[in-house]
Amino acid sequence: MTEFWLISAPGEKTCQQTWEKLHAATTKNNNLAVSSKFNIPDLKVGTLDVLVGLSDELAKLDAFVEGVVKKVAQYMADVLEDSKDKVQENLLANGVDLVTYITRFQWDMAKYPIKQSLKNISEIIAKGVTQIDNDLKSRASAYNNLKGNLQNLERKNARNRTRDSDLQADAPTTEPNRPV
């Protein structure tokens, strides 16, 4: 899996100048990394008190989101047990592979309006991730029930085949009529 670093780099007069300086230092001059912009709009921050209060909530949200993402990936790997090589191509974000999603990230203004406070945006994210977690639980339960039913049918079918072959082996054999 590719490793990504998100770097917030203040310094120059504009974001573009900072980007160009960082890009030149890591990519153009010495091929240390492949750099991509990760544009995040100016969000409604609020007061320092609000930010301090939100920092604990964001840490919890971060841990929750990471846990759900790992759970989804692990379940996908479990379901595709015979095709482990297919897991990466099936793990998608907004319909594209993860590398493309991260390197071409665009803020979804409709889902996460920047006029909302950070607290509201974090609540929207928490609701969305909770829904994904609940969907995973529901689908995992349905999948496991189907898998169990299939295994029961296969066992029953195997017992029937064994019983039928035993019956055929026990059947009396008849020889053609021979004159005495």
Protein Blocks (a to p, Z undefined) as FASTA:
>chain_A
ZZddddddehifbfklmmmmmmmmmmmmnopaccdddddddddebjfklmmmmmmmmmmm
mmmmmmmmmmmmmmmmmmmmmlmmlmmmmmcgehiafklmmmmgccdfklmcckbcfklm
mmmmmmmmmmmmmmmmmmmmmmmmmmmmmmmmmmmmmmmmmmmmmmmmmpccddddddZZ
